[in-house]
Amino acid sequence: MNEDECIFLTEKIAKGLKEELEKIKRERKKEKEVREIEFSPDLGKSRRKFLIEEIEEIPLEKVKGNFIYCWNKKEQELYKLAIFDKHFYKLEIGKDGVPYLVIDGFRMHLISISPLAYANRVVRKLTPKGKVLDCFAGLGYISIELTKRKEVERVVAIEKNKAVIELAKINPYSKEFFANKKIELKEGDCWEILSKNKEEFDYIVCDPPSFRYKESRHFYSRKFLAFLLKSLKKEGKLYFYTGRIAKEIMEKFFNEKGLVYEWDEKLLGFFVKRKNSRN
């Protein structure tokens, strides 16, 4: 399913469209001819006008709950942006209208800050250049933000979960993730891909799923930190999301390695570099 074939809907958007259709019916009785409705079909990225008949085709009453839906105009079918593949993956809408990823009920983005604002702050504070690794690319928001810096030449984005990649392909806010030529998306396990390639990076963004998510806890370890440092150039810099729950664990590991680090309370993550680094 292509993102361009979708009209994206949430319960709130569907309610607004139903109210607009009811309003138009009342106005028709007063002999006022209204033939179009203007709204955003892509969750706020743009606005377009649609014929009343196009909106009436959509089963708006079925758009319920904390899901994002796609009305596929070509197939005339309504889909939830959710996939079950051993785990349950879905997109939900944030207060700012930007989709975020949820896996088995665990939100993969902070509640306190928009996913786009989070990506912007990470990149702005990291000030990356050259070749950058985005270890857990997810919906691609950080990778997209990295490409906006002219000093960044290439972004290697790694994402293991096929379901996440499929949801990103539909998500209107992830479109640039697949279109931008600076981004090289590699599907697979971060550990395995880097072990085979033995590539070094100027900067690394490590934003793993929350420590609360049991299957991700091995990423918050001495072994994985050592692995990341092997992939980071001597003058390189690393951003590592830990959340509060894994803050002390990772801080201990940074100290054992003799690293210099700065905690960011808003991001709930560390900016890390080696002692002799000039960055």
N, C-alpha and C positions, 0 to 999 in steps of 0.2 A: 504494500500500500504506500502510495506516494503522498508526501505532505501537501503537495500542491492540489491533490484531489479532495482535500478535506475542508469542511467547515467545522471548526473546533467549538465545542460547547461545554459549558458547565451548568449546574443546576441554576445558578444565578443568571447566566446569559439566557438560558431557555425560558426562565420566568419572565425576563424582560421582553423577549420576543413575543411570548404569549400575550402579555399585556399590550404590546404595540399592535398586534393583530386584532385584539378586542377593540382597541381604540379606533383603528381604521374601519372596522365594521360599523361602529357607532357613527363615524363621520360619513360613511357611505349613505346612511339613512338620511343624512342632511344634504345629500347630493354633492358632497365634496369628493372629488375623484383623487384617490391616493393609490399609486401603482407600485411604489418602491419603499423599501425599508433600508436605512443605512445603519450598519454596525460593523464591528471588527470580526472577520472570520478566522483570524489567526491569533486570538488571545491578546489583542492590543497592539500588535505590531503595525497594523494598517487598518484603514476603514474603506468599505466598499458599499455600493448600493446593490440590492438584490430585489428582483421582482417579487411581489407578494406571493405569486404562485410557487416560486422556488422555496420560500420559507414554509408555506403550507404543506409542502411535501414531507418536511422533517417531522418525525414522531416526537415532538418536544416533550410530551408527557412521560416518555421513557428516560429522559435525562434526569437522573436522580442520584443523590448521595455524593460522597466525596471522591468523585471520579472526573476525569476529563474524557469527553467523547469526541469521536470524529464521525461526521455525517459524510459518507463517501458519495459524492454527487453522481459519479459514473455508475456505481453499482447500486445506488439507492439503498444503502444499508448503514445502520448505526453501529459503531464499534466503541467499546471502552478502550482507552489507552492502558491496557493491562495485559500481561502475559504470564502464564504459569509454565515454568520449565524447571522442575524440581523445587524451585522457590517461586514466591508470588511477587512479581515486579509490576509496579504501576506508577503512573504520573499523577500527582495532585497539584492543585493550583495554590500558590502562595497569596498572601494578602496584597502583594504588589502585582499580581496577575501573571507571574513567571512560574512555569512548571518546575517541580522538584521531584526527585526520585524517591520512591519508598520500596523497600525490600522486606518482605515478611513482616510488615507493620512497622519497620524501623525507618525513620526518616533519614535520608542520606545527606541532608543539608541542615545547617543551623536554623533554628526558629527565629533567632534574634536579628538576622540580617538576610537580605535578599540574596539568592544565589549569584545574581549578576554583580551586586555590590561587593559580595565576598570575593569573587574572582578579580574584580577591579582592585580591591585593597591588597590582595595577595601579590598581584603583579606589580602594583605601584611601589610596594615596600621592598619587593625582591629586586627590582630594577634589573631584569635579566637582559642578556645579549648573547649573540652567538647561537649555539645549539642547546635547546632546552628539552628536558624530559618531563612529561606529565604522566606520572606512574599509574594513576587510577582515574582515567579520563572521564568516565561516567557519561554525562550528557554533553560534555565538551565545552562547558562554559569557560573554564580556565584556559584551555588550549586556544579558544577563540580570542580571549583577552590578551594572551601572550603574543598573538600575531599582530596585534595593533601597534606593538612597539617596533619601530623601524630597525632597532638594533638587534632584534631577534631574527635570525636567518632561517631557522628551521625548528619545528616542534615535533618531537616524536611522542605521540599519544598512545598509551597502552590501555586497553580495556579487555578484560577477560570474558565478561558475560555477554553472550550473543543476544539475550533478551534486552539488555540495556542498550546495546547498539541498535537493535530494531526499534526500540522506543525513541532513541535519539534521532533516527532517520525520519520519524513521523513528527517529532516535536518541532514546531516552527522556530523556536529559539535556538535550535541546534543546527540550523541549515548551513551556516558558515563552517561548521565543524567538518563537513564533508566536501564543501565547495572550495575552501581555501587551500591554495597550492603549497603554502608554507607548512601545512599540517600533514604528517605521515602517520596514519592510523594503523596500529598493529594490534591484531586481535589475538589475545592469548594471555598467559600468566606472566606478570612482570618479571618474576624471578627467572623463569625459564627463558624468556626472550633475551634478557640482558646477559644471562649466562652464556648463551650461544653467540651473541654478537660481540660481547666484550667491548662495547662502545663507551666512550667517555663523554660527559656532558659539562657544559659551562655552568648550567643551573639545573636544579631538579625540584619539581613540585611533587610532594608525596602527600596525598590527601586520601588516605584509605577509608573504607567504611568504619563506622564507629566501633570502638573497643567493646561496646555493649553487644555488638553483633558477634557471637561466639566464633564464627568461621573466619573472622578477620584478626583475631588476637595475635596470630603469629607474625603479623606485620609490625606489631609493637614489641620488638625483641632486639636483643644485642645482635643476633645473627643477621636480621634484615637491615639494621642500621649499618653494620659493617659492609654488607653487600651494596647498599646505596653509596657509601663513601668510596668504594672501589670504582664506582661508575661516575664519580664526581671528580672533575679536574682539581688540582691542588689549590688553585685560586677560586674555585667554584663556591657556590652558595646554595643552601638547601632550605626549602620550606617544608615543615613537617607538621601536619595537623594531628593533634593528640586528643583534643577535648580535655575537660577537667579530669575525667576519670583516669586517663593514662598520663597525665602531666608529670607526676612525680616519678613514675616508672621511666619515662624517656629522659627526663632531666638527669636522673641517676646515670643512665647510659651515656649521655652527652658528657657528663663530668668524667666518667671512666675513660673516655676517648680524648679528653683534654680539649674539647671543642668550645668555641665561643658561641653563645646563643642568647636570643632575645625573645621573651614571651610576649605575644600579642593577645590581650584580653578580649578584644572584639572578635578576633578570628579563632581564638582558643587553639592557637598553634605556635610553633617556634620557627624563627629564622636562625639558621645554623651555618657556621663556617669554621674552618680550621684556624688555629691561633695566629699563624703567620700570613693568613690571607689578607690581601690589600682591599678586598671588596667590603 
